[in-house]
Amino acid sequence: MKSKSNFNKSPVIRLNGRDNECFQGWKNICLELNRNLSGCKKQKKVIVVETYQGVFHDEILSSITAEIEFKQTYLTGDVLLSEDRINTLVCPDLTDDRVFGFLTRLHMIDFFDIDKLEKLKARLKETGNGIFLIYGYGAAIVEPEPDVLIYADMARWEIQQRMRRREVSNIGVENREEAFELQYKRGYFLDWRICDSLKKTLMRKWDYVLDTNAEKNPKMLTGKAVTDGLNHAYTRPFSVVPYFDPGVWGGEWMREVCDLDKEPENFAWCFNCIPEENSLYLGIGEVLFEIPSINLVFLDPVKLLGDAVHARFGDEFPIRFDFLDTMDGGNLSLQVHPMTEYIREKFGIHYTQDESYYLMDAGEGSSVYLGLKNGVNPEKMIKELKDAEKTNGIFDADKHVQNWPAKKHDHFLIPAGTVHCSGKNGMVLEISSTPYIFTFKLWDWGRTGLDGKPRPINIEHGINVIQWNRTENWVKRNLVNKIEEINRGDGWVEEKTGLHKREFIETRRHWFTKKVHHHTNGGVAVLNLVEGREVIVESPADAFEPFIVHYAETFIVPAHVGEYTISPHGESSGKKCATIKAYVRT
């Protein structure tokens, strides 16, 4: 880089005038809860603490019970099914596959021993006066109308870190020593779906929300303030909190451009717009209050997504942006994504992972593997893939898969079923739909994972979805740099860059030296600044405060925003900038 990084790793949505609704540290949190309880005139008072998977239960329980005098504490763990019965219950959804399961159709109530639950409810009803605590998974099922409802929320990225450190278990089982990939799989297909389903019913009723992402540094915000913060986000552009992760093929570009820690061996991934995984920071004074950004989708999906997108996807965010950094690194695994009918039948997902690679940057020898060689022999390719997996031998990818040279600002379209991967020395902005773990690895260049163990290969799934007619000629006509100028004005040019007609996402690139007018047209948009040091996003009607975006930052524009403009700003004033914008075709 020619100048110091200005990448914002901690974007914040500010909540002004709410300092008295934010409480940091267990002592202050319990003081507020005691104040609330003292204002309640009832002789019998019930506090419910509903928890997301991954919280540190011992810390929360011991801290609250040390400061609040409860007559009785009831733990939902005591009335859940036994671990063996839970494992039997979830077996059809977890399956015996190492990586993939089936999106669960279970709910939190299914994890309860109904006889024990009814007895607990009866005991609670018959107790005398005093303050009672109901704590744990499904606590709000035990008492749906408590005097105080607290939701202990968690960001999935932090849950994954705790899983890797073997600090937490999945719901209803003691499995913290289990391999990370198995815990993650159980979280993805089971726990998080169950917790989210219950959370949606509680969001408009919660009195307080606990941010327990930082051990021994809890923060609590009133439920009204959280709701107001989410509602504020719908009125303006915003960014979720990006997170970065190393990988066996990782590179060095993000370390410099995004000003990352010098200690890790590399950085392979940046998840910068995956609301299921990312966090959102609400800023209250000096406090950064962290909640899962998926809460935005759950609270009012129409304001965020727009009517047409909501009608099609429900309360799911369908567009994903992330970075894949192979600069001075290695090739990604050779892979393919499932066709729609396959992902629906096998995994319970109703749309598939179509995607594209937009080259933020490219070094010497940068390339993208995309599509098959003309005249490819499927039987021979499959046999060689299986032989390589069986013997830990070599698969000659260049013999079967077309390798395209790649340069900065190239755009490669990758509809599901197309064999692909990024080669080394590339910096990819991956623009895709959101079912993001359904990557069938065909070949991983003979590598092991960072843990020293072989990475999962999914040849059997992969060969069921490869579209063998997507060979060099077809790919060149349909998938490589399908860029078309569609509009221009004073100081700007708009280009259509994809995606393929089989994909529901449209992308538009704007080159500009002056102000560009945009409109959400009733649907959510996701953008990244792919050229230029800094731009400013503004409302022509002054409907939101100006929003500054720096190079390589991703931001979301809710459907509710309507009209907005983007202009070069600061050091970029008068210089050529570019954004790539993705939205759902309607």
C-alpha positions as CSV (number, residue, x, y, z in Angstrom):
1,M,0.0,0.0,0.0
2,K,1.1,3.5,-0.7
3,S,-0.4,4.9,2.5
4,K,-1.4,3.7,5.9
5,S,-4.4,1.4,6.2
6,N,-7.7,3.1,7.0
7,F,-9.8,-0.1,7.0
8,N,-12.4,0.1,9.8
9,K,-12.4,-3.2,11.7
10,S,-15.0,-2.0,14.3
11,P,-17.9,-0.3,12.5
12,V,-20.5,1.1,14.9
13,I,-24.1,2.1,14.8
14,R,-24.4,4.9,17.4
15,L,-27.2,5.1,19.9
16,N,-27.1,8.6,21.4
17,G,-28.7,9.5,24.7
18,R,-29.0,5.9,25.9
19,D,-26.1,5.8,28.4
20,N,-28.4,5.2,31.3
21,E,-29.8,2.0,29.6
22,C,-26.4,0.3,29.3
23,F,-24.7,-1.6,32.2
24,Q,-21.2,-3.0,32.1
25,G,-19.8,-5.5,34.5
26,W,-21.8,-8.0,36.7
27,K,-22.0,-5.6,39.6
28,N,-23.7,-2.9,37.6
29,I,-25.9,-5.4,35.8
30,C,-27.2,-6.8,39.1
31,L,-27.7,-3.4,40.5
32,E,-30.0,-2.6,37.6
33,L,-31.9,-5.9,38.0
34,N,-32.3,-5.3,41.7
35,R,-33.6,-1.8,41.0
36,N,-36.1,-3.2,38.5
37,L,-37.3,-5.9,40.9
38,S,-37.7,-3.3,43.7
39,G,-40.0,-1.3,41.5
40,C,-42.3,-4.4,41.0
41,K,-45.1,-4.4,43.6
42,K,-45.7,-8.2,43.2
43,Q,-44.8,-10.4,46.1
44,K,-43.7,-13.2,43.8
45,K,-41.3,-12.2,41.1
46,V,-39.8,-14.4,38.3
47,I,-36.7,-13.6,36.3
48,V,-36.1,-15.7,33.2
49,V,-32.6,-15.8,31.6
50,E,-32.9,-17.4,28.1
51,T,-29.5,-18.4,26.7
52,Y,-28.1,-18.8,23.2
53,Q,-25.8,-21.8,22.6
54,G,-22.2,-21.1,23.5
55,V,-22.5,-18.8,26.5
56,F,-20.5,-19.5,29.7
57,H,-23.3,-20.7,31.9
58,D,-21.2,-20.9,35.1
59,E,-20.1,-17.3,34.8
60,I,-23.6,-16.0,34.2
61,L,-25.2,-18.1,36.9
62,S,-22.6,-17.5,39.6
63,S,-22.5,-13.8,39.0
64,I,-26.2,-13.2,39.1
65,T,-26.9,-15.4,42.1
66,A,-24.1,-13.8,44.0
67,E,-25.7,-10.4,43.8
68,I,-29.5,-11.1,43.8
69,E,-31.2,-13.0,46.6
70,F,-33.2,-15.7,44.9
71,K,-35.6,-17.9,46.9
72,Q,-35.1,-20.6,44.4
73,T,-33.2,-21.2,41.1
74,Y,-34.5,-23.5,38.5
75,L,-32.1,-24.8,35.7
76,T,-33.7,-26.0,32.5
77,G,-30.9,-28.4,32.1
78,D,-32.5,-30.5,34.9
79,V,-35.7,-31.0,32.8
80,L,-34.2,-31.6,29.4
81,L,-34.1,-35.1,27.9
82,S,-31.1,-37.2,28.8
83,E,-28.1,-36.9,26.6
84,D,-28.7,-40.3,25.0
85,R,-32.3,-39.4,24.2
86,I,-31.2,-36.1,22.7
87,N,-28.6,-37.8,20.5
88,T,-31.3,-40.3,19.3
89,L,-33.7,-37.4,18.7
90,V,-31.2,-35.4,16.5
91,C,-29.6,-38.3,14.7
92,P,-31.7,-38.0,11.5
93,D,-30.7,-34.3,11.2
94,L,-27.1,-34.7,12.1
95,T,-26.5,-37.8,9.9
96,D,-23.2,-39.6,9.9
97,D,-21.5,-37.3,7.4
98,R,-18.4,-35.6,8.7
99,V,-19.3,-32.2,7.4
100,F,-23.0,-32.0,6.4
101,G,-26.3,-32.6,8.1
102,F,-29.9,-31.8,7.4
103,L,-31.4,-28.4,8.5
104,T,-33.3,-29.4,11.6
105,R,-37.1,-29.3,11.8
106,L,-36.9,-29.6,15.6
107,H,-37.7,-26.8,18.1
108,M,-36.5,-26.1,21.7
109,I,-39.6,-27.7,23.2
110,D,-38.6,-31.1,21.6
111,F,-35.5,-31.2,23.9
112,F,-37.6,-31.2,27.1
113,D,-38.7,-34.2,29.0
114,I,-42.4,-33.1,29.0
115,D,-43.3,-34.9,32.3
116,K,-40.4,-33.1,34.1
117,L,-41.3,-29.8,32.4
118,E,-44.9,-30.0,33.6
119,K,-43.8,-30.9,37.2
120,L,-41.4,-27.9,37.2
121,K,-44.2,-25.6,36.0
122,A,-46.5,-26.9,38.7
123,R,-43.8,-26.4,41.4
124,L,-43.2,-22.9,40.2
125,K,-46.9,-22.1,40.3
126,E,-47.3,-23.5,43.9
127,T,-44.3,-21.7,45.4
128,G,-44.8,-18.8,47.8
129,N,-43.5,-15.3,47.6
130,G,-40.0,-14.3,46.8
131,I,-37.7,-13.9,43.8
132,F,-37.3,-16.9,41.5
133,L,-34.8,-17.5,38.7
134,I,-35.3,-19.7,35.7
135,Y,-32.2,-20.2,33.7
136,G,-31.0,-21.9,30.6
137,Y,-32.0,-23.1,27.2
138,G,-35.8,-22.8,26.9
139,A,-36.2,-20.9,30.1
140,A,-38.9,-18.8,28.4
141,I,-40.8,-22.0,27.7
142,V,-41.0,-22.8,31.4
143,E,-42.3,-19.3,32.2
144,P,-43.6,-17.4,29.1
145,E,-44.7,-14.4,31.0
146,P,-41.9,-13.6,33.5
147,D,-41.6,-10.3,35.4
148,V,-38.1,-9.8,33.9
149,L,-36.9,-11.4,30.6
150,I,-33.2,-11.4,29.9
151,Y,-31.8,-12.8,26.7
152,A,-28.1,-13.9,26.8
153,D,-27.1,-13.6,23.2
154,M,-24.0,-14.7,21.4
155,A,-22.2,-14.0,18.1
156,R,-21.5,-17.2,16.2
157,W,-17.9,-16.2,15.5
158,E,-17.2,-16.2,19.2
159,I,-19.0,-19.4,19.7
160,Q,-16.7,-21.0,17.1
161,Q,-13.6,-19.7,18.9
162,R,-14.9,-21.2,22.1
163,M,-15.6,-24.5,20.3
164,R,-12.0,-24.5,19.0
165,R,-10.7,-23.9,22.5
166,R,-13.0,-26.7,23.8
167,E,-14.7,-24.4,26.3
168,V,-18.4,-25.0,25.4
169,S,-20.8,-27.9,24.5
170,N,-23.8,-28.1,22.3
171,I,-27.3,-28.0,23.6
172,G,-28.2,-30.8,26.0
173,V,-24.9,-32.7,25.7
174,E,-21.5,-32.6,27.2
175,N,-19.2,-32.7,24.1
176,R,-16.7,-29.9,24.5
177,E,-13.9,-32.4,23.8
178,E,-15.4,-33.3,20.5
179,A,-13.7,-32.2,17.3
180,F,-14.4,-28.7,16.3
181,E,-15.9,-29.6,12.9
182,L,-18.5,-31.9,14.6
183,Q,-19.4,-29.3,17.2
184,Y,-19.7,-26.7,14.4
185,K,-21.9,-29.0,12.3
186,R,-24.2,-29.6,15.3
187,G,-24.4,-25.8,15.8
188,Y,-25.1,-25.0,12.2
189,F,-27.7,-27.7,11.5
190,L,-29.3,-27.9,14.9
191,D,-28.5,-25.6,17.8
192,W,-28.5,-22.3,16.1
193,R,-31.7,-23.0,14.2
194,I,-33.4,-24.0,17.4
195,C,-32.2,-21.0,19.4
196,D,-33.0,-18.6,16.5
197,S,-36.6,-20.0,16.2
198,L,-37.2,-19.3,19.9
199,K,-35.4,-15.9,19.8
200,K,-37.7,-14.6,17.1
201,T,-40.7,-15.1,19.5
202,L,-38.9,-13.2,22.3
203,M,-37.3,-10.2,20.6
204,R,-40.3,-7.9,21.1
205,K,-40.8,-9.0,24.7
206,W,-37.3,-9.0,26.1
207,D,-36.6,-6.5,28.9
208,Y,-32.8,-6.8,28.7
209,V,-30.2,-8.3,26.4
210,L,-26.9,-9.6,27.7
211,D,-23.7,-9.3,25.5
212,T,-21.5,-12.1,26.9
213,N,-19.0,-12.3,24.0
214,A,-16.1,-11.1,26.2
215,E,-15.5,-13.4,29.1
216,K,-15.8,-11.6,32.5
217,N,-16.7,-8.4,30.7
218,P,-20.5,-8.6,30.2
219,K,-22.7,-5.8,29.0
220,M,-26.4,-5.4,29.4
221,L,-28.7,-3.1,27.4
222,T,-32.4,-2.6,27.8
223,G,-34.5,-4.5,25.3
224,K,-36.0,-1.2,24.1
225,A,-32.5,0.3,23.4
226,V,-31.5,-2.8,21.4
227,T,-34.7,-2.7,19.4
228,D,-34.3,1.0,18.8
229,G,-30.7,0.4,17.6
230,L,-31.8,-2.3,15.2
231,N,-34.6,0.0,13.9
232,H,-32.1,2.8,13.4
233,A,-30.0,0.5,11.3
234,Y,-32.8,0.1,8.8
235,T,-32.7,3.8,8.0
236,R,-29.1,4.1,6.9
237,P,-26.1,2.3,5.3
238,F,-24.1,0.3,7.8
239,S,-21.4,-2.3,8.1
240,V,-21.3,-5.5,10.2
241,V,-18.2,-6.3,12.2
242,P,-15.7,-8.2,9.9
243,Y,-13.7,-11.1,11.2
244,F,-10.6,-12.8,9.8
245,D,-9.4,-16.3,9.9
246,P,-6.2,-18.2,8.8
247,G,-6.3,-21.1,6.4
248,V,-3.9,-23.6,4.7
249,W,-4.0,-21.5,1.5
250,G,-4.0,-18.1,3.2
251,G,-2.1,-15.0,2.0
252,E,-0.7,-11.7,3.1
253,W,-2.9,-9.0,1.3
254,M,-5.4,-8.5,4.1
255,R,-2.8,-8.4,6.8
256,E,-1.5,-5.2,5.2
257,V,-4.6,-3.6,3.6
258,C,-6.8,-4.3,6.7
259,D,-4.1,-3.7,9.3
260,L,-4.2,-7.1,10.9
261,D,-2.3,-8.8,13.6
262,K,1.3,-9.7,12.7
263,E,1.3,-13.0,14.7
264,P,-0.9,-15.4,12.7
265,E,0.8,-17.4,10.0
266,N,-1.6,-15.9,7.4
267,F,-5.1,-14.7,6.8
268,A,-7.2,-16.7,4.4
269,W,-10.7,-15.5,5.0
270,C,-12.5,-12.3,5.9
271,F,-16.2,-12.6,6.5
272,N,-17.5,-9.1,6.0
273,C,-21.1,-9.6,5.1
274,I,-22.6,-12.8,6.4
275,P,-25.3,-11.7,8.9
276,E,-25.8,-15.3,10.2
277,E,-22.1,-15.2,11.3
278,N,-21.1,-11.6,11.8
279,S,-21.8,-9.3,14.7
280,L,-23.2,-5.8,14.9
281,Y,-21.8,-3.1,17.2
282,L,-24.2,-0.7,18.9
283,G,-22.2,2.2,20.3
284,I,-23.5,3.6,23.7
285,G,-21.0,6.2,24.9
286,E,-17.7,4.4,25.2
287,V,-19.3,0.9,25.2
288,L,-19.4,-1.3,22.1
289,F,-22.4,-3.6,22.6
290,E,-22.1,-6.7,20.4
291,I,-25.1,-8.7,19.1
292,P,-25.5,-11.1,16.2
293,S,-26.3,-9.1,13.0
294,I,-28.9,-11.8,12.1
295,N,-31.1,-10.1,14.7
296,L,-31.6,-7.3,12.1
297,V,-33.1,-9.8,9.7
298,F,-35.3,-11.3,12.4
299,L,-36.7,-8.1,13.8
300,D,-38.1,-6.5,10.6
301,P,-37.0,-8.3,7.5
302,V,-39.2,-6.2,5.2
303,K,-37.4,-3.0,6.1
304,L,-34.0,-4.6,5.6
305,L,-34.7,-6.8,2.6
306,G,-37.7,-5.2,0.9
307,D,-41.0,-6.8,0.1
308,A,-40.0,-8.8,-2.9
309,V,-36.8,-10.2,-1.4
310,H,-38.6,-11.0,1.8
311,A,-41.4,-12.8,-0.1
312,R,-38.8,-15.0,-1.7
313,F,-36.3,-15.7,1.1
314,G,-38.2,-15.0,4.3
315,D,-36.1,-13.9,7.3
316,E,-32.8,-14.9,5.6
317,F,-30.2,-12.6,4.2
318,P,-29.5,-13.9,0.8
319,I,-26.4,-12.1,-0.3
320,R,-22.9,-12.9,1.0
321,F,-19.6,-11.0,0.6
322,D,-16.3,-12.3,1.9
323,F,-12.6,-12.2,1.0
324,L,-10.4,-15.1,-0.1
325,D,-6.7,-14.1,0.2
326,T,-4.2,-16.3,-1.7
327,M,-1.7,-13.5,-2.2
328,D,1.7,-15.2,-1.5
329,G,-0.4,-18.2,-0.5
330,G,-1.7,-21.3,-2.2
331,N,-4.6,-22.5,-4.4
332,L,-8.0,-22.9,-2.8
333,S,-9.4,-26.5,-2.8
334,L,-10.8,-27.6,-6.1
335,Q,-14.5,-27.5,-5.5
336,V,-18.1,-27.4,-6.7
337,H,-21.4,-26.3,-5.2
338,P,-24.7,-28.3,-5.2
339,M,-27.5,-27.7,-7.6
340,T,-30.8,-26.4,-6.1
341,E,-32.6,-29.7,-6.2
342,Y,-29.6,-31.5,-4.6
343,I,-29.2,-29.0,-1.7
344,R,-32.9,-29.1,-1.0
345,E,-33.2,-32.9,-1.0
346,K,-30.0,-33.7,0.8
347,F,-29.7,-30.8,3.3
348,G,-33.1,-29.1,3.6
349,I,-31.8,-25.8,2.1
350,H,-34.2,-24.1,-0.3
351,Y,-31.6,-22.3,-2.5
352,T,-28.0,-23.0,-3.4
353,Q,-24.7,-21.3,-3.3
354,D,-24.2,-19.6,-6.6
355,E,-21.3,-17.2,-6.5
356,S,-18.7,-15.2,-8.3
357,Y,-15.0,-14.2,-7.9
358,Y,-14.3,-10.5,-8.2
359,L,-10.5,-9.8,-8.3
360,M,-9.7,-7.0,-5.8
361,D,-6.0,-7.6,-6.7
362,A,-3.8,-10.0,-8.6
363,G,-0.2,-10.8,-8.3
364,E,2.2,-12.6,-10.6
365,G,0.8,-15.8,-12.1
366,S,-2.7,-15.1,-10.6
367,S,-5.4,-17.4,-12.0
368,V,-8.8,-18.9,-11.5
369,Y,-9.7,-22.5,-12.2
370,L,-13.2,-22.4,-13.7
371,G,-15.0,-25.1,-15.8
372,L,-13.7,-28.2,-17.4
373,K,-11.4,-28.8,-20.4
374,N,-13.0,-29.2,-23.7
375,G,-13.4,-32.9,-24.3
376,V,-13.1,-33.8,-20.6
377,N,-13.7,-37.5,-19.9
378,P,-16.0,-37.6,-16.7
379,E,-15.2,-41.3,-15.9
380,K,-11.4,-40.7,-16.1
381,M,-11.6,-37.5,-14.1
382,I,-13.7,-39.2,-11.4
383,K,-11.4,-42.2,-11.2
384,E,-8.3,-40.0,-10.8
385,L,-10.0,-37.9,-8.1
386,K,-10.9,-41.1,-6.2
387,D,-7.5,-42.6,-6.6
388,A,-5.8,-39.4,-5.3
389,E,-8.1,-39.4,-2.3
390,K,-7.5,-43.1,-1.6
391,T,-3.8,-43.1,-2.0
392,N,-3.1,-39.6,-0.9
393,G,-1.5,-39.2,-4.3
394,I,-1.6,-36.4,-6.9
395,F,-4.5,-35.3,-9.0
396,D,-3.5,-33.3,-12.1
397,A,-6.1,-30.5,-12.0
398,D,-4.7,-28.8,-15.1
399,K,-5.4,-31.9,-17.1
400,H,-9.2,-31.7,-16.5
401,V,-10.0,-28.2,-15.3
402,Q,-9.5,-25.0,-17.3
403,N,-7.2,-22.4,-15.7
404,W,-7.8,-18.8,-16.6
405,P,-5.3,-16.0,-16.1
406,A,-6.7,-13.3,-13.7
407,K,-6.0,-9.6,-13.3
408,K,-7.3,-6.9,-11.0
409,H,-11.0,-6.1,-11.5
410,D,-11.7,-9.3,-13.5
411,H,-15.1,-10.9,-12.6
412,F,-15.6,-14.7,-12.9
413,L,-19.2,-16.0,-12.5
414,I,-19.7,-19.4,-10.9
415,P,-23.2,-20.8,-11.0
416,A,-23.7,-23.9,-8.9
417,G,-22.4,-27.1,-10.5
418,T,-19.3,-25.4,-12.0
419,V,-16.0,-26.8,-10.9
420,H,-13.8,-24.0,-9.7
421,C,-11.2,-22.5,-7.3
422,S,-9.0,-19.5,-7.0
423,G,-5.3,-20.0,-7.7
424,K,-2.5,-18.5,-5.7
425,N,-1.6,-14.8,-5.8
426,G,-5.2,-13.6,-6.0
427,M,-7.3,-11.4,-3.8
428,V,-10.9,-12.4,-4.3
429,L,-14.0,-10.7,-3.3
430,E,-16.5,-13.6,-3.3
431,I,-20.0,-12.5,-4.1
432,S,-22.5,-15.2,-3.5
433,S,-25.8,-16.4,-2.2
434,T,-25.7,-17.4,1.5
435,P,-25.7,-21.2,2.0
436,Y,-22.0,-20.9,2.7
437,I,-20.8,-24.2,4.1
438,F,-22.0,-26.3,1.1
439,T,-18.7,-26.5,-0.7
440,F,-17.9,-30.0,-2.0
441,K,-14.1,-30.3,-2.1
442,L,-12.9,-32.5,-4.9
443,W,-9.1,-32.1,-4.4
444,D,-7.1,-30.2,-1.9
445,W,-3.6,-30.4,-3.4
446,G,-2.5,-33.0,-1.0
447,R,-2.6,-30.7,2.0
448,T,-3.6,-31.2,5.6
449,G,-5.5,-28.6,7.7
450,L,-4.0,-26.2,10.2
451,D,-4.6,-28.9,12.8
452,G,-2.4,-31.3,10.9
453,K,-5.3,-33.6,10.0
454,P,-6.6,-34.3,6.4
455,R,-9.2,-31.8,5.3
456,P,-12.6,-33.3,4.5
457,I,-13.0,-34.2,0.8
458,N,-16.5,-34.6,-0.6
459,I,-16.1,-36.4,-3.9
460,E,-19.2,-38.4,-3.8
461,H,-21.4,-35.3,-3.2
462,G,-19.3,-33.4,-5.8
463,I,-19.6,-35.9,-8.7
464,N,-23.4,-35.9,-8.2
465,V,-23.6,-32.2,-9.1
466,I,-20.8,-31.4,-11.5
467,Q,-22.2,-30.0,-14.8
468,W,-20.0,-31.7,-17.3
469,N,-21.1,-29.5,-20.2
470,R,-19.5,-26.4,-18.6
471,T,-16.3,-26.7,-20.5
472,E,-13.9,-24.1,-21.8
473,N,-15.9,-22.8,-24.7
474,W,-19.1,-22.5,-22.6
475,V,-17.3,-20.8,-19.7
476,K,-15.6,-18.3,-22.0
477,R,-19.0,-17.3,-23.5
478,N,-20.9,-17.2,-20.3
479,L,-18.7,-16.7,-17.2
480,V,-15.5,-14.8,-17.8
481,N,-15.7,-11.0,-17.7
482,K,-19.3,-10.6,-19.0
483,I,-19.0,-6.8,-18.5
484,E,-21.3,-4.5,-20.3
485,E,-21.6,-0.7,-20.0
486,I,-25.3,0.2,-19.4
487,N,-25.3,3.8,-18.4
488,R,-23.0,6.9,-18.0
489,G,-23.3,10.5,-16.8
490,D,-21.2,13.4,-15.7
491,G,-18.2,11.8,-14.0
492,W,-19.5,8.2,-13.8
493,V,-20.0,5.0,-15.7
494,E,-22.2,2.1,-14.7
495,E,-21.4,-1.4,-15.9
496,K,-23.2,-4.7,-15.6
497,T,-20.7,-7.4,-14.5
498,G,-23.0,-10.4,-13.8
499,L,-24.1,-12.7,-12.4
500,H,-25.0,-15.5,-14.7
501,K,-28.7,-15.8,-15.6
502,R,-29.0,-19.0,-13.5
503,E,-28.0,-16.9,-10.5
504,F,-30.5,-14.6,-8.7
505,I,-27.9,-11.9,-7.8
506,E,-27.2,-9.0,-10.1
507,T,-24.0,-7.0,-9.8
508,R,-23.3,-3.4,-11.0
509,R,-19.9,-1.7,-11.0
510,H,-19.7,2.1,-11.0
511,W,-16.5,4.0,-11.9
512,F,-16.7,7.6,-10.8
513,T,-14.9,10.8,-10.1
514,K,-18.0,12.7,-9.1
515,K,-21.3,11.9,-7.2
516,V,-23.3,8.9,-8.3
517,H,-27.0,8.5,-7.6
518,H,-28.2,5.1,-6.4
519,H,-31.6,3.8,-5.4
520,T,-32.5,0.6,-3.5
521,N,-35.6,0.2,-5.7
522,G,-37.3,-1.6,-2.8
523,G,-34.6,-4.2,-2.3
524,V,-31.4,-4.6,-0.1
525,A,-28.0,-3.8,-1.7
526,V,-24.5,-4.9,-0.6
527,L,-21.5,-2.8,-1.8
528,N,-17.8,-2.9,-1.6
529,L,-15.3,-0.1,-2.4
530,V,-13.1,-1.9,-4.9
531,E,-11.1,1.2,-6.0
532,G,-10.3,4.4,-4.2
533,R,-9.2,5.3,-0.7
534,E,-12.4,6.8,0.7
535,V,-16.0,7.6,-0.4
536,I,-18.9,9.2,1.3
537,V,-22.5,7.8,1.2
538,E,-25.2,10.5,1.7
539,S,-28.9,10.9,1.6
540,P,-30.2,13.6,-0.8
541,A,-33.0,14.2,1.7
542,D,-30.7,14.2,4.7
543,A,-32.5,11.1,5.9
544,F,-29.3,9.7,7.5
545,E,-26.0,11.0,8.6
546,P,-23.2,10.8,6.0
547,F,-21.5,7.4,6.1
548,I,-17.8,7.1,5.3
549,V,-16.5,4.0,3.5
550,H,-12.8,3.1,3.1
551,Y,-11.1,0.9,0.5
552,A,-12.1,-2.8,0.7
553,E,-14.9,-2.2,3.2
554,T,-18.3,-3.8,2.6
555,F,-21.5,-2.1,3.6
556,I,-25.2,-2.8,3.4
557,V,-27.9,-0.4,2.3
558,P,-31.4,-1.5,3.6
559,A,-34.3,-1.5,1.2
560,H,-36.0,1.1,3.5
561,V,-33.3,3.7,2.6
562,G,-34.4,4.3,-0.9
563,E,-32.3,7.0,-2.6
564,Y,-28.6,7.6,-1.7
565,T,-25.5,9.0,-3.3
566,I,-21.8,7.9,-3.3
567,S,-19.0,10.4,-3.9
568,P,-15.2,10.4,-3.7
569,H,-14.2,11.9,-0.4
570,G,-11.1,13.0,1.5
571,E,-7.9,11.9,-0.2
572,S,-10.0,10.4,-3.0
573,S,-11.7,13.7,-3.9
574,G,-11.6,14.1,-7.7
575,K,-9.9,10.8,-8.2
576,K,-11.4,7.7,-9.9
577,C,-13.1,5.3,-7.5
578,A,-15.2,2.2,-8.0
579,T,-17.9,0.3,-6.1
580,I,-19.3,-3.2,-6.9
581,K,-23.0,-3.5,-5.9
582,A,-25.0,-6.7,-5.5
583,Y,-28.7,-7.0,-5.2
584,V,-31.4,-9.6,-5.8
585,R,-33.0,-9.6,-9.2
586,T,-36.8,-9.1,-9.0
